[in-house]
Amino acid sequence: TNNTNLPWTTGAVMIMQGQQPLAQELLTYTPPKDECRVPVTVSIDTRGSFSEKEVGRELKALHWSGYDYARIEKEATIDLCNNKKVPIEAEITLRVGGKVTKADSDGAVALSAFRPEDWHNYQGHPAVNNSSTVTWKVKLKPGDNFEPKVTYHFFTRQ
């Protein structure tokens, strides 16, 4: 948070923990009394994983622009473990191509229009799919795990 009366201009920023440098990144322009986000290097004392599985498939679930589309439903699981000797605060963001219908552990879901970068070799019409972003803010004690699940679906041309 920029607590000064002057803006921060774009430039290099170094993040320190005591005398130890943690990261060096780019600080973006930040007006007075506003906030900016600075990415921090990967923590070697936390472990994260992502897995997903198909939990449903409905053929010919949608007919759009002369084509039939199958509705594929998936369940994604994230696992974050705090191996540090101190508590941590973490923010986890997951973006998927499709529409999130459930995000447990108080995940905040934001739907937006189709984003090409969510897909590899997508052959359907962009109007039939959303892009979804889910965000969690968590506090983890040493040794704790955080394992939220997300259910989402998308349409693919048959």
PyRosetta script that sets phi, psi and omega in degrees:
from pyrosetta import init, pose_from_sequence

init()
pose = pose_from_sequence("TNNTNLPWTTGAVMIMQGQQPLAQELLTYTPPKDECRVPVTVSIDTRGSFSEKEVGRELKALHWSGYDYARIEKEATIDLCNNKKVPIEAEITLRVGGKVTKADSDGAVALSAFRPEDWHNYQGHPAVNNSSTVTWKVKLKPGDNFEPKVTYHFFTRQ")
pose.set_psi(1, 129.1)
pose.set_omega(1, 177.1)
pose.set_phi(2, -82.9)
pose.set_psi(2, 98.1)
pose.set_omega(2, -178.6)
pose.set_phi(3, -88.0)
pose.set_psi(3, 8.8)
pose.set_omega(3, -179.7)
pose.set_phi(4, -92.9)
pose.set_psi(4, 175.8)
pose.set_omega(4, 175.7)
pose.set_phi(5, -94.9)
pose.set_psi(5, 5.2)
pose.set_omega(5, -179.7)
pose.set_phi(6, -119.1)
pose.set_psi(6, 149.0)
pose.set_omega(6, 178.2)
pose.set_phi(7, -74.1)
pose.set_psi(7, 152.7)
pose.set_omega(7, 170.2)
pose.set_phi(8, -92.0)
pose.set_psi(8, 129.4)
pose.set_omega(8, 178.0)
pose.set_phi(9, -89.9)
pose.set_psi(9, 165.9)
pose.set_omega(9, -180.0)
pose.set_phi(10, -66.7)
pose.set_psi(10, 134.2)
pose.set_omega(10, 179.5)
pose.set_phi(11, 176.5)
pose.set_psi(11, 179.5)
pose.set_omega(11, -178.6)
pose.set_phi(12, -72.5)
pose.set_psi(12, 144.2)
pose.set_omega(12, 175.3)
pose.set_phi(13, -133.1)
pose.set_psi(13, 140.2)
pose.set_omega(13, 176.2)
pose.set_phi(14, -114.3)
pose.set_psi(14, 130.0)
pose.set_omega(14, 180.0)
pose.set_phi(15, -102.1)
pose.set_psi(15, 127.5)
pose.set_omega(15, -176.0)
pose.set_phi(16, -119.4)
pose.set_psi(16, 151.0)
pose.set_omega(16, 168.0)
pose.set_phi(17, -122.3)
pose.set_psi(17, 100.7)
pose.set_omega(17, -172.3)
pose.set_phi(18, 65.8)
pose.set_psi(18, -122.8)
pose.set_omega(18, 178.2)
pose.set_phi(19, -96.4)
pose.set_psi(19, 1.1)
pose.set_omega(19, -175.8)
pose.set_phi(20, -99.9)
pose.set_psi(20, 122.9)
pose.set_omega(20, 175.6)
pose.set_phi(21, -70.0)
pose.set_psi(21, 133.8)
pose.set_omega(21, 178.3)
pose.set_phi(22, -102.4)
pose.set_psi(22, -37.9)
pose.set_omega(22, -176.2)
pose.set_phi(23, -162.0)
pose.set_psi(23, 155.6)
pose.set_omega(23, 170.9)
pose.set_phi(24, -131.3)
pose.set_psi(24, 124.2)
pose.set_omega(24, -175.6)
pose.set_phi(25, -141.9)
pose.set_psi(25, -174.3)
pose.set_omega(25, 179.0)
pose.set_phi(26, -98.4)
pose.set_psi(26, 124.0)
pose.set_omega(26, 174.7)
pose.set_phi(27, -90.6)
pose.set_psi(27, 126.1)
pose.set_omega(27, 179.8)
pose.set_phi(28, -88.1)
pose.set_psi(28, 162.9)
pose.set_omega(28, 179.0)
pose.set_phi(29, -52.3)
pose.set_psi(29, 131.0)
pose.set_omega(29, -178.7)
pose.set_phi(30, -135.3)
pose.set_psi(30, 114.1)
pose.set_omega(30, 178.6)
pose.set_phi(31, -65.2)
pose.set_psi(31, 161.1)
pose.set_omega(31, 176.4)
pose.set_phi(32, -55.9)
pose.set_psi(32, 141.6)
pose.set_omega(32, 176.7)
pose.set_phi(33, 66.9)
pose.set_psi(33, 14.8)
pose.set_omega(33, 179.4)
pose.set_phi(34, -111.4)
pose.set_psi(34, 174.2)
pose.set_omega(34, -179.2)
pose.set_phi(35, -117.8)
pose.set_psi(35, 153.6)
pose.set_omega(35, 170.4)
pose.set_phi(36, -137.2)
pose.set_psi(36, 160.9)
pose.set_omega(36, 179.8)
pose.set_phi(37, -109.3)
pose.set_psi(37, 135.3)
pose.set_omega(37, 178.4)
pose.set_phi(38, -120.9)
pose.set_psi(38, 119.2)
pose.set_omega(38, 178.8)
pose.set_phi(39, -66.9)
pose.set_psi(39, 143.2)
pose.set_omega(39, 179.5)
pose.set_phi(40, -115.2)
pose.set_psi(40, 146.4)
pose.set_omega(40, -178.9)
pose.set_phi(41, -57.3)
pose.set_psi(41, 161.3)
pose.set_omega(41, -178.1)
pose.set_phi(42, -62.3)
pose.set_psi(42, 134.7)
pose.set_omega(42, 178.6)
pose.set_phi(43, -84.8)
pose.set_psi(43, 124.8)
pose.set_omega(43, -180.0)
pose.set_phi(44, -77.9)
pose.set_psi(44, -10.6)
pose.set_omega(44, -179.3)
pose.set_phi(45, -98.8)
pose.set_psi(45, 8.8)
pose.set_omega(45, 172.2)
pose.set_phi(46, -124.2)
pose.set_psi(46, 150.7)
pose.set_omega(46, -178.7)
pose.set_phi(47, -128.7)
pose.set_psi(47, 130.7)
pose.set_omega(47, 179.1)
pose.set_phi(48, -130.1)
pose.set_psi(48, 149.8)
pose.set_omega(48, 176.2)
pose.set_phi(49, -146.3)
pose.set_psi(49, 161.3)
pose.set_omega(49, -179.4)
pose.set_phi(50, -138.0)
pose.set_psi(50, 134.7)
pose.set_omega(50, 174.7)
pose.set_phi(51, -142.6)
pose.set_psi(51, 154.8)
pose.set_omega(51, 176.3)
pose.set_phi(52, -146.7)
pose.set_psi(52, 154.7)
pose.set_omega(52, 178.1)
pose.set_phi(53, -143.5)
pose.set_psi(53, 150.3)
pose.set_omega(53, 176.5)
pose.set_phi(54, -79.2)
pose.set_psi(54, 131.2)
pose.set_omega(54, -178.8)
pose.set_phi(55, -118.8)
pose.set_psi(55, -3.2)
pose.set_omega(55, 178.5)
pose.set_phi(56, -169.4)
pose.set_psi(56, 150.8)
pose.set_omega(56, 178.3)
pose.set_phi(57, -150.0)
pose.set_psi(57, 125.1)
pose.set_omega(57, 178.4)
pose.set_phi(58, -123.9)
pose.set_psi(58, 112.4)
pose.set_omega(58, 179.8)
pose.set_phi(59, -74.8)
pose.set_psi(59, 149.2)
pose.set_omega(59, 179.7)
pose.set_phi(60, 51.4)
pose.set_psi(60, 41.0)
pose.set_omega(60, -179.8)
pose.set_phi(61, -77.0)
pose.set_psi(61, -19.6)
pose.set_omega(61, -176.8)
pose.set_phi(62, -148.9)
pose.set_psi(62, 138.4)
pose.set_omega(62, 173.0)
pose.set_phi(63, -116.6)
pose.set_psi(63, 119.8)
pose.set_omega(63, -175.1)
pose.set_phi(64, -140.3)
pose.set_psi(64, 126.5)
pose.set_omega(64, 173.7)
pose.set_phi(65, 52.4)
pose.set_psi(65, 41.0)
pose.set_omega(65, 176.2)
pose.set_phi(66, 85.7)
pose.set_psi(66, 4.3)
pose.set_omega(66, -178.5)
pose.set_phi(67, -125.9)
pose.set_psi(67, 149.6)
pose.set_omega(67, 172.4)
pose.set_phi(68, -91.7)
pose.set_psi(68, 142.0)
pose.set_omega(68, 179.4)
pose.set_phi(69, -124.0)
pose.set_psi(69, 139.2)
pose.set_omega(69, 172.4)
pose.set_phi(70, -90.0)
pose.set_psi(70, 145.0)
pose.set_omega(70, 175.5)
pose.set_phi(71, -100.2)
pose.set_psi(71, 118.0)
pose.set_omega(71, -179.7)
pose.set_phi(72, -106.7)
pose.set_psi(72, 127.0)
pose.set_omega(72, 177.5)
pose.set_phi(73, -109.9)
pose.set_psi(73, 133.8)
pose.set_omega(73, -179.0)
pose.set_phi(74, -128.9)
pose.set_psi(74, 156.4)
pose.set_omega(74, 172.9)
pose.set_phi(75, -121.1)
pose.set_psi(75, 124.5)
pose.set_omega(75, 178.6)
pose.set_phi(76, -109.7)
pose.set_psi(76, 142.9)
pose.set_omega(76, 178.5)
pose.set_phi(77, -127.2)
pose.set_psi(77, 132.0)
pose.set_omega(77, 174.8)
pose.set_phi(78, -109.9)
pose.set_psi(78, 143.9)
pose.set_omega(78, 176.6)
pose.set_phi(79, -132.8)
pose.set_psi(79, 119.9)
pose.set_omega(79, 176.6)
pose.set_phi(80, -122.8)
pose.set_psi(80, 127.4)
pose.set_omega(80, -179.6)
pose.set_phi(81, -120.0)
pose.set_psi(81, 132.5)
pose.set_omega(81, 176.8)
pose.set_phi(82, -93.8)
pose.set_psi(82, 106.3)
pose.set_omega(82, 177.4)
pose.set_phi(83, -96.5)
pose.set_psi(83, 5.1)
pose.set_omega(83, 178.0)
pose.set_phi(84, -74.0)
pose.set_psi(84, 164.5)
pose.set_omega(84, 178.0)
pose.set_phi(85, -89.6)
pose.set_psi(85, 2.5)
pose.set_omega(85, -179.7)
pose.set_phi(86, -129.6)
pose.set_psi(86, 157.0)
pose.set_omega(86, 175.5)
pose.set_phi(87, -65.0)
pose.set_psi(87, 152.7)
pose.set_omega(87, 176.9)
pose.set_phi(88, -130.0)
pose.set_psi(88, 157.4)
pose.set_omega(88, 168.9)
pose.set_phi(89, -112.6)
pose.set_psi(89, 131.4)
pose.set_omega(89, -177.9)
pose.set_phi(90, -132.5)
pose.set_psi(90, 149.6)
pose.set_omega(90, 171.4)
pose.set_phi(91, -121.3)
pose.set_psi(91, 124.3)
pose.set_omega(91, -178.0)
pose.set_phi(92, -112.8)
pose.set_psi(92, 131.4)
pose.set_omega(92, 177.6)
pose.set_phi(93, -124.1)
pose.set_psi(93, 130.1)
pose.set_omega(93, 177.5)
pose.set_phi(94, -124.4)
pose.set_psi(94, 127.9)
pose.set_omega(94, 174.3)
pose.set_phi(95, -120.5)
pose.set_psi(95, 132.3)
pose.set_omega(95, 179.3)
pose.set_phi(96, -132.1)
pose.set_psi(96, 151.4)
pose.set_omega(96, 171.4)
pose.set_phi(97, -79.4)
pose.set_psi(97, 120.5)
pose.set_omega(97, -177.3)
pose.set_phi(98, 130.7)
pose.set_psi(98, -171.0)
pose.set_omega(98, -177.3)
pose.set_phi(99, -113.5)
pose.set_psi(99, 117.3)
pose.set_omega(99, 176.0)
pose.set_phi(100, -73.4)
pose.set_psi(100, 126.8)
pose.set_omega(100, 179.2)
pose.set_phi(101, -106.8)
pose.set_psi(101, -15.9)
pose.set_omega(101, 178.7)
pose.set_phi(102, -155.4)
pose.set_psi(102, 132.9)
pose.set_omega(102, 173.9)
pose.set_phi(103, -137.1)
pose.set_psi(103, 111.5)
pose.set_omega(103, -177.1)
pose.set_phi(104, -83.3)
pose.set_psi(104, -178.8)
pose.set_omega(104, -178.7)
pose.set_phi(105, 58.6)
pose.set_psi(105, 36.6)
pose.set_omega(105, 176.8)
pose.set_phi(106, 61.3)
pose.set_psi(106, 35.0)
pose.set_omega(106, 175.1)
pose.set_phi(107, -69.2)
pose.set_psi(107, 132.2)
pose.set_omega(107, 178.1)
pose.set_phi(108, -89.0)
pose.set_psi(108, 120.0)
pose.set_omega(108, -175.8)
pose.set_phi(109, -100.7)
pose.set_psi(109, 131.7)
pose.set_omega(109, 174.3)
pose.set_phi(110, -124.8)
pose.set_psi(110, 121.8)
pose.set_omega(110, 178.0)
pose.set_phi(111, -95.9)
pose.set_psi(111, 142.0)
pose.set_omega(111, 174.7)
pose.set_phi(112, -141.6)
pose.set_psi(112, 178.1)
pose.set_omega(112, -179.1)
pose.set_phi(113, -71.1)
pose.set_psi(113, 165.1)
pose.set_omega(113, 176.7)
pose.set_phi(114, -45.4)
pose.set_psi(114, 134.9)
pose.set_omega(114, 175.4)
pose.set_phi(115, -124.4)
pose.set_psi(115, 118.8)
pose.set_omega(115, -177.0)
pose.set_phi(116, -56.6)
pose.set_psi(116, -31.2)
pose.set_omega(116, -178.0)
pose.set_phi(117, -69.8)
pose.set_psi(117, -10.6)
pose.set_omega(117, 175.8)
pose.set_phi(118, -77.5)
pose.set_psi(118, -11.3)
pose.set_omega(118, -168.9)
pose.set_phi(119, -127.5)
pose.set_psi(119, 150.8)
pose.set_omega(119, 171.6)
pose.set_phi(120, -117.3)
pose.set_psi(120, 120.5)
pose.set_omega(120, 177.5)
pose.set_phi(121, 57.7)
pose.set_psi(121, 39.8)
pose.set_omega(121, 178.8)
pose.set_phi(122, -70.9)
pose.set_psi(122, 130.2)
pose.set_omega(122, -175.9)
pose.set_phi(123, -106.9)
pose.set_psi(123, -4.7)
pose.set_omega(123, -176.1)
pose.set_phi(124, -90.2)
pose.set_psi(124, -174.7)
pose.set_omega(124, 179.0)
pose.set_phi(125, -84.3)
pose.set_psi(125, 135.0)
pose.set_omega(125, -178.7)
pose.set_phi(126, -63.2)
pose.set_psi(126, -20.5)
pose.set_omega(126, -176.5)
pose.set_phi(127, -70.2)
pose.set_psi(127, -15.8)
pose.set_omega(127, -174.2)
pose.set_phi(128, -91.8)
pose.set_psi(128, -6.1)
pose.set_omega(128, -178.1)
pose.set_phi(129, -130.5)
pose.set_psi(129, 145.8)
pose.set_omega(129, 173.9)
pose.set_phi(130, -94.5)
pose.set_psi(130, 178.7)
pose.set_omega(130, 163.2)
pose.set_phi(131, -121.9)
pose.set_psi(131, 136.9)
pose.set_omega(131, -178.4)
pose.set_phi(132, -123.6)
pose.set_psi(132, 138.5)
pose.set_omega(132, 174.6)
pose.set_phi(133, -122.6)
pose.set_psi(133, 129.1)
pose.set_omega(133, 178.1)
pose.set_phi(134, -117.6)
pose.set_psi(134, 133.7)
pose.set_omega(134, -179.2)
pose.set_phi(135, -126.9)
pose.set_psi(135, 135.1)
pose.set_omega(135, 174.6)
pose.set_phi(136, -123.4)
pose.set_psi(136, 141.6)
pose.set_omega(136, 170.8)
pose.set_phi(137, -118.6)
pose.set_psi(137, 121.3)
pose.set_omega(137, -174.1)
pose.set_phi(138, -133.6)
pose.set_psi(138, 154.3)
pose.set_omega(138, 170.9)
pose.set_phi(139, -116.0)
pose.set_psi(139, 126.2)
pose.set_omega(139, -178.3)
pose.set_phi(140, -119.9)
pose.set_psi(140, 128.4)
pose.set_omega(140, 174.2)
pose.set_phi(141, -76.2)
pose.set_psi(141, 163.2)
pose.set_omega(141, 177.2)
pose.set_phi(142, -54.4)
pose.set_psi(142, 130.0)
pose.set_omega(142, 178.8)
pose.set_phi(143, 85.1)
pose.set_psi(143, -8.2)
pose.set_omega(143, -178.9)
pose.set_phi(144, -75.1)
pose.set_psi(144, 152.4)
pose.set_omega(144, 173.7)
pose.set_phi(145, -116.6)
pose.set_psi(145, 148.9)
pose.set_omega(145, 174.3)
pose.set_phi(146, -125.6)
pose.set_psi(146, 120.4)
pose.set_omega(146, -173.9)
pose.set_phi(147, -131.6)
pose.set_psi(147, 72.4)
pose.set_omega(147, 178.1)
pose.set_phi(148, -77.3)
pose.set_psi(148, 153.5)
pose.set_omega(148, 176.8)
pose.set_phi(149, -119.3)
pose.set_psi(149, 148.8)
pose.set_omega(149, 179.5)
pose.set_phi(150, -131.8)
pose.set_psi(150, 134.5)
pose.set_omega(150, 172.9)
pose.set_phi(151, -111.5)
pose.set_psi(151, 132.9)
pose.set_omega(151, 179.7)
pose.set_phi(152, -148.5)
pose.set_psi(152, 164.0)
pose.set_omega(152, 177.5)
pose.set_phi(153, -139.4)
pose.set_psi(153, 158.8)
pose.set_omega(153, 175.8)
pose.set_phi(154, -148.6)
pose.set_psi(154, 165.6)
pose.set_omega(154, 179.9)
pose.set_phi(155, -112.1)
pose.set_psi(155, 138.0)
pose.set_omega(155, 177.8)
pose.set_phi(156, -131.6)
pose.set_psi(156, 140.5)
pose.set_omega(156, -176.8)
pose.set_phi(157, -68.7)
pose.set_psi(157, 137.2)
pose.set_omega(157, -179.7)
pose.set_phi(158, -85.3)
pose.dump_pdb("model.pdb")
